[in-house]
Amino acid sequence: MSENVIDVKDLKIRYRCLNKMSIKKSLLSLKKSKTEVFEAVRGVSFSVAEGEILGIVGKNGSGKSTMLRAIAGIFAADEGTIDLHGHSVSLLSIGVGFQKRLTGKENIYLSGMLLGFSEEEIRAKMKEIIEFSELGDFINRPVKTYSSGMYSKLAFSITAILETDIMLIDEVLSVGDSKFKKKSFKKMKELIMNDKRTVIIVSHSSETIANLCTSVLWLHEGHVKMRGTPEEVLPVYEEFMS
């Protein structure tokens, strides 16, 4: 039986939102601004075994992306624990991880080093990353000039070529032109064939979850509503959403 590489226990993550107030009123007010607390993840517990491909589904605002960012170490837990048992992790998500003033090539180095790779290791994979991304001369231009599709191509290429033990994917497989979607889907299937790699995919596409995942976690309003195989969870989830 495979050992767990991810253990999430009683995870709670809260956002604190300041009530709307002008800067002038904020500076003149002697009282502390009232805050509204929103609990995005509400006591979630689950484990992921080595080599498992877990799909996470749920309506918008159910806590999927928040939880993925917590597993990646971007958000801190307010309560509970996340244990990756020393494994390396990468998060593939639009809007996360790039310095927009830097070029695509510079961001490859930056992203790779943040993932724990040496400059030499990144340099050895650089040509393969650039070729897979299909960005051409844009690789030497600032990322702030990229479209969402180009951003997605670069993000996916870095994560796919610089392989970590755990891959977290947040909706990125649904972005980009149809040709690149097919290529990235094929590449993801190749990566998943490695029974030592563990993947979590957040997606609104039931087809993607059904085709790639070995198990599904359904989050609803910050809670785990159901966990099982795609065949067990997806029909119930789709009926609920309809």
N, C-alpha and C positions, 0 to 999 in steps of 0.2 A: 504493500500500500504506500502511495506517495506521501511524503511529508508536506505539511503546510508551509507555504512561503509567505502567506499573508494571514494575519490574525487580527481582526477588528473586534473590539469588545466594548459594549456599552458606549459607543461613540456619540457625543453630543457636540454640535457646533452652532454657535449663536452669532447673529449679526446685531450690532447696536447702531440704530439709525437716529441721528439727531433730528428733532422736529424742525421744520422750516422756520428760519429766523434770519433777519437781515444781519449783516456784519456789524452795522452800527448798533443795533439793539443788543447783539451778543456782547459787544465791548462795554456797553453802558449797563448791562444787567449785572446785578450783584449776585443773583441766584444762579445756580448751575442749570444749564440747559437740560430739559427733560429728555430722556432717551427712551426710545421704543425698542424692545428686544424681540428679535424674531429668531426662533429656533429652527434652523434649516435641516439639521440632522438630529433625530430625537431617540437616542438610545439604540443605535444600530449595532448588531453583532453578526459576524459571519467569518468564515475562513475560506481560503482558496489554496488548493493543493498544487504542488509542482506540476507544471504541464497542463493545468486546467485553463480553459478559455471561458471566462465568465462574462456574460452579457448582462448589462444593467438597463432596465426599462422603467418607464414611469412618465407621467405627464410633466410638463414644464413646472418648475418650482418644487419638485419632489425631493430635491437634495442630491441628485445624481452627480452633477459636476462639482458641487461643493465637496462631496465625499471623495471624489477622485483627486481633487487638489490637496485634500488632507493626506491621502495615501502617498501622494508625491512629495509631501513635506512643505507645500506652499502655504497651507492653512494649518494653524495649530488647533488641537482638540481642546474644547472647553472642559469636557469630561470624557473619561474613557481612554482607551489605549489603541495604538496601531503598531503592530510588530511585524517588520519585514524580514526578520531573522538574518540580517546582514546582507541581504540581496540588493543588487543595484537596480534602480528604477528610473524609467523615463516616462514623461507625460507628453502626449501628442495632442495638442489642442490649439485651435485658432485663437490668437490674441495672447498667448502665454509663451514666454521664454525668449523672445527676440528683442534686441536693442534696435529700434527702428532707424536710428541715425547711422548705424553701421551697415556695411554692405552685406549681401548674402554670404559671401565667402568668409568675411570676418565673423558673421554669426554662426557659421559652421564650426569655427574654432572655439568660439565662446560656448556654444551649446555642448560641444564635445567635452570641453574641459569641465563644465558644470556636471556632466554625467560621469566624470571620473576618468576620462581617457587622457593619455599624454599627448603632447603636441605632435610627437612622432607618429603615434597611432592614428591621430586624426589626419595628418598629412598623407599617410599611406592609403587612407580611404577617400581622400578629397576628390579625386578624379571620378570615382564611382558614384559619389553623392551628387556631384554636379551633373554628370551624364544622366543619372536617373531622374533628377529634378526637371530636366528639359528647359531650364531657364536661359540657356545661352549666355549672351552678353549681360543679361540682367543680374547675373551672379556677382558682378562687380559694381552694381548700383545699390544705393541705400534701400533697405527693406521698406521704408516709408513710401516708396514709389510703387510697391507691389500691389496687385489686386489680391482679393481674398483667395482666389484660385492659385496664384503664384505663391502666396504665403503658405498655403496648404501643401503645395508640391515640395517646397523646401523643407517644411517641418516634417512631412512624411519621409522624405528621402534621408534626412539626418537620423531619424529614429529607426528606420528600416535597415540602414547600412551600418550604423554604430549600434550594434545589438546589445541590449541590457538583459538582465535576468527576468525583469518584470516590465511589461509594456502596458501603459495606460493610454487608451485611445478614446478621445471625446469628440464624436461626430465628424472627425476629419475625413473619414472614408466617403462621406457624402458630398464633399466639396471638390470643385475642379471640373474640367471638361470630361466628357464621356470616355475618351481614350485613356486619360490618366486614371480615371476611376477604375477602369478595367485592369490597368497595369498595377495599381496600388492594391486592388483586391487580390490579384494573382500573387503579388509579393507577400501580402499578409498571409495567404494560405501557405506559402513556402515557409515563412517564419514559424507558423503554428505547427508545422510538421515536426519541428524540434520538440521532443517530448520533455525537454528540460526548461523550456521557456513558458512563463506564465503570463497570460494576457487578460486584461479587463477592458471590455468595449462598452462604452455608453452610446446608444443609438436609438433614434426614433424609428429606424427601419427594421421592421420585424423580419424582412427578408435577409438582411445582413446578419442579424442575430441568429436566425435559423440556420444559415449557411456556414457560419464561422464558429459558433459557440457550442460548448459541451454542456453548459449549465446556464441558468438565467436567474437573476435576482430582481424582483419587482419592488421598487420603492414607491410609496404613496404617502405624501405629506410628511416626509421625514422618517417614516417607519418602514420596516420590512413587511410587505404584504404577502409575499409568496416566494419560495425558492424551490427550484426543481430543474428538470430537463426542459429544453425548448418545446418539446412536444406536450409537456404538462402545463407549462406556464403561459406560453404565447396565446393559445386559444382563449384562455380565461381572461388574460390581459386585454386582448383585442375586443372581446365581448364587452368587457367593463368600459373600455374607452369609447365604444360605439353608442 
